[in-house]
Structure formats: structure tokens, C-alpha cells
Amino acid sequence: MLGMGAGRWEDDMSRLLALLFHQGVLDEHFMQLQQLQDDSSPNFVSEVISIYFRESERLLRNIRTLLADRECTDYRKIGVCLNHLMGSSSSIGANLVRNVCVAFRAASEHCNWAGCLRLLAVLEHEYCYLKNRLHELFQIEQQRVLADRVRYHPVLQ
């Protein structure tokens, strides 16, 4: 009976990924990222995503700070932050976050402070959704790996 749930973990991962692709949250770049992971680097995807989240948190903090004072808003710096966030989001397959960055950048190019504030809220919402779902995906993956270890543990056989 040990390890019987491993197939369930695979099903859960497949369902979650299918949902994220259907919702447009992820795109094919995420699958390409997953294909780079192998036995020599079993944590590659989670490490890349962790770096993405750390860097994204910094960029979002910078954008929030830049928008804090309507009179002193530096739209050029906001655009630079958005370009970085857009590029890193695109490279990991975070399609919806990237798309919001495109709209946000357009608002910043037009010095539209109210539009920027609205799009910051949308961006933070989509970013949090992505982060929570990928965290869930990695938890399922960890459970699958643990179930496989229990199933094939040499001491138990």
C-alpha cells in the first residue's frame, strides 16, 4: 500500500497545470522551463521560480514606492521596472503577469497615474495568484517525490 498515492499526485499536478494553461496564467515557456529539469538538477524549476519571485517582489516594491507620490512619480523608472518584470515573467511562462505588465507599461508611458495605480492592483492580484498556484504545484511535486521514495525505498523492499 505504501506509495499508492503517487499516481494521484501526478493527476493533481496535471489538473492544476491544465487549469493554469486554460486560464492563460502560464504559457509554453513554462513547459520549456520544465523540460530543462533533469536528474542532475532535480530542483531546477523551483530554484528558477524562487529567484523569479524574489526579484519580482523587489520590482513590485520599487513600483509601489515610485507611485506613492503623485507629484513626484518617475514614469521612466516605472517603465524600467516593468520591462524587467515583463522579461522575467515571459521567460518563466507567467503569461498573465506579462500581459498586465504590457498594459501597465502603456499607462506609464502616458503618465497616467490613476491608470498605473489600477494596473498595479491588477498586477499584484495576478502575481499573488501565480505565486500561490505555483507554490501549490511545487508542494504537490514534493509529495509525489516523497511518495516515490517510500514506494522504492530499498530498506522497505
C-alpha positions in Angstrom: 0.0 0.0 0.0 2.9 2.4 0.5 3.4 4.8 -2.4 -0.1 4.1 -3.8 -0.9 7.8 -3.9 1.9 8.7 -6.3 -0.4 8.5 -9.3 -2.8 10.7 -7.6 -0.1 13.4 -7.2 0.6 13.2 -10.9 -3.1 13.6 -11.6 -3.3 16.6 -9.3 -0.3 18.2 -10.9 -1.7 17.6 -14.4 -5.1 19.1 -13.4 -3.5 22.2 -11.9 -1.2 22.8 -14.9 -4.2 22.3 -17.3 -6.2 24.8 -15.3 -3.3 27.4 -15.3 -2.8 27.0 -19.0 -6.6 27.2 -19.7 -6.8 30.4 -17.6 -3.8 31.9 -19.5 -1.8 32.2 -16.3 1.0 30.1 -17.9 2.2 29.6 -21.4 4.5 27.2 -23.3 7.6 28.9 -21.8 6.8 27.2 -18.5 6.7 23.8 -20.2 10.1 24.6 -21.8 11.5 25.5 -18.4 10.2 22.2 -17.0 12.0 20.3 -19.9 15.3 21.8 -18.7 15.0 19.9 -15.4 16.6 16.5 -15.2 18.1 14.1 -12.7 21.3 16.2 -12.5 19.3 19.3 -11.4 16.0 17.9 -9.9 15.1 21.3 -8.3 15.9 23.4 -11.3 12.4 24.7 -11.9 11.6 25.5 -8.3 15.0 27.3 -8.0 14.4 29.4 -11.1 10.9 30.2 -9.9 12.2 31.2 -6.4 14.6 33.6 -8.0 11.8 35.0 -10.1 9.6 35.6 -7.0 12.5 37.3 -5.1 13.3 39.6 -8.0 9.6 40.3 -8.7 8.9 41.2 -5.1 11.8 43.7 -5.3 10.4 45.2 -8.5 6.9 45.4 -7.2 8.1 47.2 -4.1 10.0 49.7 -6.3 7.0 50.3 -8.4 4.8 50.9 -5.3 7.3 53.3 -4.0 7.6 55.2 -7.3 3.8 55.6 -7.4 3.4 56.7 -3.8 3.7 60.4 -4.5 1.6 61.5 -7.5 3.6 64.7 -7.8 7.0 63.0 -8.0 6.2 59.9 -10.0 9.1 58.9 -12.2 7.3 57.1 -15.1 10.6 56.2 -16.8 11.8 54.3 -13.7 8.4 52.6 -13.5 8.8 51.5 -17.2 12.3 50.1 -16.5 10.9 48.0 -13.6 8.0 46.8 -15.7 10.4 45.9 -18.5 12.4 43.7 -16.1 9.3 42.1 -14.7 7.8 41.6 -18.1 11.0 39.9 -19.4 11.4 37.6 -16.4 7.7 36.7 -16.4 7.9 35.9 -20.1 11.0 33.7 -19.6 9.3 31.5 -17.0 5.9 31.4 -18.8 4.0 33.7 -16.5 1.8 34.8 -19.4 -0.9 36.7 -17.4 1.6 38.7 -15.4 3.5 39.6 -18.5 0.3 40.8 -20.2 -0.6 43.0 -17.3 2.9 44.4 -17.4 2.3 45.4 -21.1 -0.8 47.3 -20.3 0.8 48.9 -17.2 3.8 50.0 -19.3 1.4 51.7 -21.7 -0.2 53.6 -18.9 3.2 54.6 -17.5 4.3 55.8 -21.0 1.2 58.1 -21.0 2.0 59.3 -17.4 -1.4 58.0 -16.4 -1.1 57.9 -12.6 -4.7 56.7 -11.9 -4.3 54.0 -14.6 -0.9 53.0 -13.1 -2.5 52.6 -9.7 -5.3 50.5 -11.1 -2.9 48.3 -13.0 -0.6 47.9 -10.0 -3.6 46.4 -8.1 -4.3 44.1 -11.1 -0.6 43.2 -11.4 -0.4 42.4 -7.6 -3.5 40.3 -7.8 -2.3 38.2 -10.8 1.2 37.9 -9.3 -0.2 36.6 -6.0 -2.5 34.2 -7.8 0.5 32.9 -9.8 2.7 32.6 -6.7 0.0 30.7 -4.8 -0.7 28.3 -7.6 3.0 27.6 -8.3 3.6 27.1 -4.6 0.7 24.6 -4.7 2.2 22.9 -7.7 5.6 22.6 -6.0 4.0 21.2 -2.9 2.3 18.5 -5.0 5.6 17.7 -6.7 7.3 17.3 -3.3 4.5 15.0 -2.1 4.9 13.0 -5.3 8.7 12.7 -4.9 8.2 11.6 -1.3 5.6 9.0 -2.3 8.0 7.7 -4.9 10.8 7.4 -2.3 8.6 5.5 0.1 7.5 3.2 -2.7 11.0 2.4 -3.9 12.9 2.7 -0.6 15.5 -0.2 -0.5 15.0 -0.8 3.2 11.3 -1.4 2.7 11.7 -4.0 -0.1 
